Amino acid sequence: MALAGGGKMLTFAPSNQGKTNTEVIEKFLPVKFEIEAQQRGCHFISVKSR
């Protein structure tokens, strides 16, 4: 999703490693990740170009 410049997916709660990975990707690519909590422990993870 980051290389494509955008996207969104529904998943379970991201792990600490997943959160760290998004932070590292944001340092190298012109993208911004957002993680939004949803019902029943699900989360939307989206990435947008900056």
Order of alpha helices (4+ residues) and beta strands (2+ residues): beta-alpha-beta-beta
